[in-house]
Amino acid sequence: MVRYIADILLKEHRKRGYKEYFLPVLVNRENMYGTGQLPKFEDDAYKVDDQFLIPTAEVPLTNMARNEILSFQDLPKKLTSFTQCFRRESGSAGRDTRGMIRLHQFNKVELVKFAHPDQSYNELEEMTKDAENILQVFNLPYRVIELCTGDVGFSSAKTYDLEV
């Protein structure tokens, strides 16, 4: 059932121009730093000998191009993947999460775009619409929340959560 639902999501994203990748769930420290996961979220990561289980597919997706110079005419590049993700989320207990069970391993379909810096905010809005489209396909009520700076990595200028 999980894979069936993921296939629906991936199919919708491919219709919108995303290329699907099959990714590893184990990455090195440089990959985690390269996506802004470290140092801030290190306590929430699972690691052994400087190898980390991915907290999101964003880590390996983004690092696929870390040693490349992307040509502006090839942008935006749209990537997607269905992976297992792993997070401790030790700091999430509090008034707002009372009664919630936090999963340490979960499945997720991720969207990533490489965009020209001048178009990055427009591409973020488009990518958010792509994610909203999935919720609309399933007829799910939701709201879009812009995260405060304390809840995002140091490398992020703006982040949305879609709350169902």
N, C-alpha and C positions, 0 to 999 in steps of 0.2 A: 504494500500500500504506500509506503514512504517513497519508494522509487517511482511508482506510478504518478504520484503528485509531483515529484521532482521533475519527471519527464514533461509534464504539462507546463511547468514553469519554464524549463529550459527551451521547450518548443516555442513558447510565447516570446522569449528573449531572442531566440534565433530569428524569428520573424522580424524583429526590430533591429537586426544587424549585428547581434552579439555572436562572437565565436566561442564555442564551448571548449574547455580544456579539462583534462583529467590530471589531477595534481597530487603531489606527495603531501602527506600530513605531518611530516617531520622536516624542519628547516633549521638552519644554523643561526647563530647570534647576529651575523651581519644582515641576514634577511629580516630579522625582527627589528633591528635598528633602522634599516632602510625604509620601513613602513611606519615608523613612529610608535611601534609597540613597546620598545625599550627606550629609556629606562622606566618610564612611568608605570607600565603594566606588568613589570617583571614578576612581582609577587603573585599575580593572577595566572601566570603561565606555568604549564607543566614542562619540566626540563630534566634531562639527564646528560651529563658530560657536554654541556653547551649545545645540545640539540633540543629544540623546542617543538612540542606538538602545536599545530597551528591554532590560534584563537579565532581565525577567520581566513577564508580563502583569499582574501585581499593580500595576505603576506606572500604566498607563492605566485599569485597572478601578477602582482606589481613587480616582483623581483625577476620575472621572466625578461623584463626589458631593462634591468638595472645597468647593464654594461653596453647598452645600445644608444646610439644617437638617432632619435626618431625624426623623420622628415616631416615638416609641417603639412605637406600635401597628403601624407598618409593618415593625418589626424581628422577626426577622433578615431581611436582604436577602441573597439568595444569587446570586452572579455567577460565570460561568465563561467562559473563552475559550481558543481554540487559536491560538497565535501562534508566530512565530519569535522567538527570544531571542538576545541577543548579549552575551558576556562575555569579557574578556581572561583573567581568573583568573590573573594573573601571579604572585600569591603562593601558588599552590597546589602548587608543586613541593617535594617533600620526601620523607622516609622513608615516610609513609603513602600517597603517590601514585606512588611509583617504578614505572615500567613502564606507567603509565596514559597514554593520549592524551586530553588535555583539548580538547573541542570549543569553538570560539569562536562558532559559530552552531548553534543546535539548535531543535527544535520542542518545544512544551510545552503541555499543557492545565493551566490554572491554576484554582484555586478561591479565591474571596474571599467573606467574609461581613462585613456591617455588622451589629453586634449591640449591644444595650444593655450598658453597661459592667458591670453586675452579672451579666450572663450570658456575658461574653466567654470565660471559661475553659471553661464548659460547651459553648459553640458551637465553640471550638477542638477540643475532644474529639470533637464530632459531625462536624466537618469532616474530622478525621483518620480517623474511621471511614468517611466517604464516600470518601476516597482509598484506604483499605485495601480497600474493597469492589471497586474496580477491579482490584487485584492478585489478589483472590480470584476474580473473574470469569475471569481468565486463568490461574488456578491457579498463581500464581508464589509461591515462598517469599520471605519478607521479614521484616524486623524494624523496629521503631519506635525511633528514637534521639532523645532530647531533646538539642538542641544546647547547648553551653556558651555563656556570655555573650560570650566572645571571638569566636565565629563568627556572631553575629547582629547586625543593625543596632541602632542606639541606640534606635529606636522600638519594638523588639520586647520584650515581657515574657517570652515563651516561644515556642520554635520546635521543631517536630519535623521530622526527615527520615525518610522511608521508604526503607530500603536493601533493594534486591532482590539 
